[in-house]
Amino acid sequence: MGIGPVILIPPGNRPIGGGLDLDLRYGIGLDPVIVAPGGRLAGYFISGRFIGMAMPTARLTLPVGPLAPFLSGGVGGGWISNPSEAGVALLGGGGLMVHFGRVFALGVEATYQTITGTDFHSLAIGPSILIGL
């Protein structure tokens, strides 16, 4: 499980926004890579609009000692405050986690997100906290 606050940097002269991501996934060790299918729920506020996303995801991690660089992606549903503004949510990104034991890690993640058929697309940069169960 991972949860993290996010700062959104929309392209152009749009104001910066913020939000929260919740990721749930299960890692499957396929030496030397860990494949983690899962899901993401995300909610952001930008310019007085709420943006929501829900999607299945996949994450590939290559652990090197306590360091764990990763790539992630997902496809699902996305919507903006106005119900007529909805489309396919796409996510791609990566980051680095530093593990402190088996069940706790801190890191940073950057993801590009968009919702097709809308004007929403952004680069999200934020810290991550990983809690293993």
C-alpha positions in Angstrom: 0.0 0.0 0.0 1.3 3.5 -0.8 -0.1 6.9 -0.1 1.3 10.2 -1.0 0.5 13.9 -1.3 1.0 15.3 -4.8 1.9 18.6 -6.3 0.5 18.9 -9.9 2.2 21.0 -12.4 -0.1 21.6 -15.4 1.5 22.7 -18.7 1.2 26.4 -19.8 0.2 29.2 -17.4 -2.3 27.2 -15.4 -2.0 27.3 -11.6 -0.3 24.6 -9.6 -2.7 22.2 -7.9 -2.5 19.4 -5.3 -4.1 16.2 -4.2 -3.6 12.7 -2.9 -2.9 9.3 -4.5 -3.7 5.9 -2.9 -2.0 2.9 -4.5 -2.7 -0.7 -3.5 -0.7 -3.5 -5.1 0.7 -6.9 -4.5 4.4 -7.6 -5.4 5.3 -10.9 -7.2 9.0 -11.7 -7.1 10.3 -12.8 -10.6 14.0 -12.6 -9.9 15.5 -10.0 -10.3 12.4 -7.9 -11.0 9.3 -7.5 -8.8 6.0 -7.2 -10.8 3.2 -5.6 -8.9 -0.3 -5.5 -10.3 -2.7 -3.2 -8.4 -4.9 -0.2 -8.5 -4.9 3.6 -8.0 -7.4 6.0 -6.7 -6.5 9.7 -7.1 -8.2 13.0 -6.4 -6.8 16.5 -7.3 -7.9 20.1 -7.0 -6.8 22.5 -9.7 -8.4 25.9 -10.4 -11.5 25.1 -8.4 -12.1 21.8 -10.2 -12.0 18.3 -8.8 -10.3 15.7 -10.9 -10.7 12.0 -10.0 -9.1 8.8 -11.4 -9.6 5.1 -10.7 -7.5 2.6 -12.6 -5.8 -0.8 -12.5 -2.0 -0.4 -12.5 1.2 -2.3 -12.9 4.6 -1.6 -11.4 8.0 -3.0 -12.3 10.7 -2.7 -9.6 14.4 -3.6 -9.8 15.7 -3.7 -6.2 19.4 -3.0 -5.6 20.0 -3.4 -1.9 17.8 -0.9 -0.1 17.2 1.1 -3.3 14.3 0.2 -5.5 13.9 2.1 -8.8 10.6 1.5 -10.5 8.4 2.2 -13.5 4.6 2.3 -13.4 1.6 2.6 -15.7 -2.1 2.4 -15.7 -5.3 2.8 -17.7 -8.8 3.4 -16.3 -11.5 6.0 -15.8 -11.1 9.7 -15.2 -13.5 12.5 -14.6 -13.6 16.2 -13.9 -16.1 18.1 -11.7 -18.5 18.5 -14.6 -20.0 15.0 -15.3 -19.8 15.6 -19.0 -16.0 15.8 -18.7 -14.9 12.2 -18.5 -12.6 9.9 -20.4 -9.9 7.3 -20.3 -7.3 8.0 -17.6 -3.7 7.2 -18.6 -0.8 7.1 -16.3 3.0 6.6 -16.8 5.9 7.3 -14.5 8.6 6.1 -12.3 10.5 6.8 -9.1 12.8 5.6 -6.4 12.1 4.0 -3.0 14.5 3.6 -0.2 13.6 0.6 2.0 14.1 0.6 5.8 13.4 -3.0 6.6 10.8 -5.3 5.0 7.6 -3.2 5.6 8.5 0.5 5.4 10.0 2.7 2.6 10.2 6.3 1.7 10.7 7.7 -1.8 9.8 10.0 -4.6 7.6 9.5 -7.7 6.9 11.4 -10.8 4.0 10.5 -13.1 2.4 12.0 -16.2 -1.4 11.7 -16.2 -4.0 12.6 -18.7 -7.8 12.1 -19.3 -8.6 11.7 -22.9 -11.4 14.0 -24.3 -10.6 16.6 -21.7 -8.1 19.4 -21.2 -6.5 17.7 -18.2 -2.9 16.5 -18.4 -0.2 17.1 -15.8 3.0 16.1 -14.3 2.7 14.9 -10.7 5.7 15.0 -8.4 5.5 13.9 -4.8 6.9 11.9 -1.9 5.8 8.3 -1.4 5.4 6.3 1.8 5.2 2.5 1.3 3.8 0.3 4.0 4.0 -3.5 3.4 1.3 -5.7 4.9 
